[in-house]
Amino acid sequence: MQFSKAMVIVVFPLATLSFMVLTFYFGLQGQLPDPVAVHWGVTGEADGFMALGSYLGLIGSAFILFWLGLLALELVPVRARLLRPLISAFGGYLYGLILVLMALTTFMQIGGNAAQSSNIGLWILLIFIPVGFLIWLLLSRPVISMDGFLEIRLRGLKVISIPAADVVKVTRGELRGRDFGGWGIRYATKTLAFIRNSGPSVIFELNWGEKIAVRIDDNDQLANLITKK
């Protein structure tokens, strides 16, 4: 689930630079309105505008700061080894979503003019697709395997892969959403928890002090995981 270093260090900045260069080019060619629409109401009708130069400066600065934060997550050592990929994955997903949204709403204005009403209509609903996918993913039933590596998958997507040798103990437990601030993937008290709902769980204690807790209904699988360790 964690974005690769290549994605953060190379792909994100190149994609952002391409967006900025294309926006600047279309602006110089007079194909983008000035001021450009920057905010839309629930009907898709533009209700906020900004000078094109100021718009480029603002989004450029915002993306640079955002990217520096993601870069720091990759390069700066942290003690919470399970928390880093969680934040990195969410931050990378958000970065990509915002970049796509900015490109969509900007390039849809090509050929328009400042006096023309800008309306993106139902296209604004596209933003709910990746948001819905993320909710669908986080609330899915985790699939656990521990053969050489402790692996946890959501909808077939590998989100955790740790050498089984790093697991020092496997125990039964009880997961409650209120103890972690809600359902989904949560982190608290040095524990990364996968909580679809409250109930029995398996807890993996790792040799560097953190834990992974997974909500599980299959008693046979739970017993098998404990037996393996």
N, C-alpha and C positions, 0 to 999 in steps of 0.2 A: 504493500500500500504506500510505502514511502517513495517519494519521487527520487529518481536517481540523481547523483551529483551532476551528471552530464545534462540532465534536463534543467536543473536549476542554474548551473554555471554557464551553459552554452545555449540551449534551446530557448529558454524564457527571454534572456536579453536580446537574442537575435530576432525573435518573433516580435518583441516590443519595438525594437529599432525599426524593423520593416514597417510596422504599423505607423510609427511616427514619421518615417521618411515618405511613405505613401500619402499620409494626411497632409504633410507639408507640400508635397508635389502638387496634389490636387488643389490645395489652397492657392499656390502660386499661379496655377493655370486658370484660376477663377471658377473652377468647377464645384467648389464648396462654398456655401453661403457664408457671409461674414456680416453680422454675428452668426455663429452656428448654434443650433438647438442643443441643449445639454440636459434638459429635463422634460419628461412627459407625464401627463396625468393618467388616470386610470382608463380613459377612453383612447389613449394613444396620441392625443393632441399635445404638441409642444407648448409648454408654458414657462420655459426658462431658457435664456440665451446668454452667450458669452462671445466676446471678440475672439476670432480664430487664433490670434497670436497668444492671448492669455490662456485660451483653452489648451493649446499645445504645451505651453510652459507648465500649467497646472498638472496635466496628466503625466507629462514627462517626469516632473519632480516626484509625483505620487508613486509612479511605477519604480523609479530608482530607489526610493526609500523602502518600498515593499520588497523589492528584489534583494536589497542589502540585508533585510531581516531574514529572508530565506537562506541567503548565503551564510549568514552568521550561524544559523541552525546546523548547516552542513559542516562548518569548519571549526566552530568553537566547542571544545569538550564540555560535556554536561554530565552530571552524576546520574540523572534520571534517564537511563538508556532506553527505557520503554516509552518515555514521554516524548523524546525527540522525534521519532518517526511519526507519532500521532499528530504532533503540531505541524511537522513538515508536510505530511500528506494533506492535512486540511488546508494549510496555507498555500500549497502548490495548486490544489484544486480550486481554491478561491481566486488565486492569481490568474489561472487560465480562464476561469469563468468571467472575471471582470474584463480581461483583455478581449475575449470574444465578443462580449456585450458592447464594449466601447467601439470595436471595429464595426460591428453590425450597425449600431445607431449612427456612427459617423459616415460610413460609406453609403448608407441608404439615402444620405442627403446630397450625394453627388448629382449635379445637374440642377439643383434647386437654387433659390435665391433668398435673400434675407427677408424680402417682402412676402414670400410665399409661405403659406401655412405648412408646417411640417407635422406629418401624422404617420406614425409607424404602425398604427392599427393593431391587429391581432399578433403581429410579430413580437410584441412585448411579452406575449405569453410564453415564448421560447425559453425565457429565463427560468420558468418553473420546471422544465424538463430535467436539467442537471440537478436542481435542488431536490426534485422528487426522486431521482435516481439515488442520490446520497442517502435520503431517508430510507428508501427501500433497501439499500445495502446495509446500513448500520443496524437496522432492526431485524435482520435476517438471522437464521439459526446457524451458529458457528459449527463447522465441521473440524474435528480435531484428529490429528494423527501424530504418533510418536514412534517413528522407526528411524533411528539415526538422528532425526531432527524433530523437534516439537514444532508442528505446523498447524496454524489455524486459518481456515478459509471462510470467506463470506461470499455466497453465490458463486463459488468456484474461484474467487479471487484470493490469492495468498496475501494475508495481512501480517502474519507472524511466522518467522522461520528462525529457530534458535537451536543450536546443537543440543541434543538430548543430554549430553554430558554436563551442560550448564544447569540442568534441573536437579536440584539436590533433594527435593521432597515433593510428593504428590498427596494431597489430602482432600477429604470431603469438606464442604462448607455450605454456607447459605448466603445467597446474594439478594440484596434488597435495593431497589432503585433509590430510595430515600437516603441510603448511606453514601451514595455516589453522586447525588444531585440529579438523578433521572435515569432514563433508559438509553440504550445505545452503547457506544464505546466510551468508557469513562476512566478517569485516572484520579486516584485519591489514596492517601496514606501508603505511598510507594506500591500501589496495586493498579495494574491495568485490567479493567473489568469489561467483559462482554455481557451485557444485560438486556435480553429481549423482554424479560419480565422477572418478577421476583420468584425465588425458589432455590432448589438444590444446585450446587455448583461443584466444580473441581478446581482446586487451587494448586498452581505450580509455583513452588518457591525456587528462586534462581540464586546462583552462587554469588551474585554481587549485591544481594539484599532486597531486590524487588520481587514482586509476585505477579502472576497472571491468574485471574479468576474468570471462569467461563460458566455461564448458566447452562445446565445440562439436565435433560429429562431421562436419558437412557441409563438406567441403573447398571446394565451389563457393560456398557461402554465405560462408565465411571469406574466400575470394579476392575475392568481390564487395564485402564490407564494407571490405577493405583498399583496393580500387580506388577506392571512393567517396571515401576521404580522401586 
